[in-house]
Amino acid sequence: EPEVTQTPSHQVTQMGQEVILRCVPISNHLYFYWYRQILGQKVEFLVSFYNNEISEKSEIFDDQFSVERPDGSNFTLKIRSTKLEDSAMYFCASSADMNTEAFFGQGTRLTVV
Amino acid sequence: KNQVEQSPQSLIILEGKNCTLQCNYTVSPFSNLRWYKQDTGRGPVSLTIMTFSENTKSNGRYTATLDADTKQSSLHITASQLSDSASYICVVSANGGSYIPTFGRGTSLIVHP
């Protein structure tokens, strides 16, 4: 069964460092998303990506964040200068269409120390 | 402001019993409502997607209802199993302008043998 894969599963980084979280969406999907979930809190939408450009982004997705689909298979989230409050589980998701089921990856747990 | 409220916050039931989870929303204009199951430390898994014209949708032992007039949805779980222990999240998306989904905080369900 096709699935969304994320790497790494856990990343520890020092405050101020850049991190890149990687995702391989399901191959025939066209819409890609990043979400985050701070421990004990609800899932929050970060950004959606379609046709090689950002289609929606939330207030959380400020200039420190960027997304890229560098090679037609990977979908990455970059945080330029991490802050302690960026510590969270980051989920990538993809869907065939805007109104169809979104499949989530297993997440990357980012810990900023 | 778009909001999604879920109740109860947590629920404990015995294996084999049925339960119903509630979701009230203020998202407008409405596009679709999704129910997800999230196991601890894992990515959400889609259970149902409902659009404006759908009142009921089933997925195995899960049945979701939608009342677009009162802006309420419920998720009914029949004959609960131990593996149903998880967080159940209601997500509502708007239509037109912004498609950013609004997540509820989830209902934590624990099924005891």
Interface residues (C-beta under 8 A of the other chain):
Chain A: V4 Q41 K42 V43 E44 F45 S48 S55 E56 S58 M89 F91 A93 M98 N99 T100 E101 A102 F103 F104 G105 Q106 G107
Chain B: S31 N32 R34 Q38 G41 R42 G43 P44 V45 S46 I49 T51 I89 V91 S98 Y99 I100 P101 F103 G104 R105 G106
